Amino acid sequence: MPHSETAYNVEVETVQAKEMAKIAYHALDEKKGEDIRIIDIAGISVLADYFIIANGSSESQVQAMVDNVEEEMHKAGYSLKQREGYGSGNWVLLDFGDVIVHVFDKENRLFYDLERIWRDGKNIEITELS
């Protein structure tokens, strides 16, 4: 009996992580986020199931994107566990547990190149989360 309950919990968490990733993606897209990437890291890391990476063209756009992600996730009932870098506006990290959102300015996105660091993860399209 406990085994099937564990399997059920994993399935619920997977569905929830997909839903969170979709909400974050659309929130970034609404604020004209550039080059939004979803990387499935569930198979290679215990940090999260998904990294979502995007960039804006200015500090104010980066902050607007971050604000929108926080607002939309909150509306959906998901709580922010940690936020780093908001004041600088050049790299903001939002940790929602199963989903970690990175919002950069263009220069810092190129410099840190998270896509290369996490290349063992699977790049997925937003349509694959449905």
Summary of the structure (lengths in Angstrom):
residues: 130
radius of gyration: 14.6
end to end distance: 29.4
largest distance: 52.9
contacts: 405
relative contact order: 0.20
helix: 47%
strand: 25%
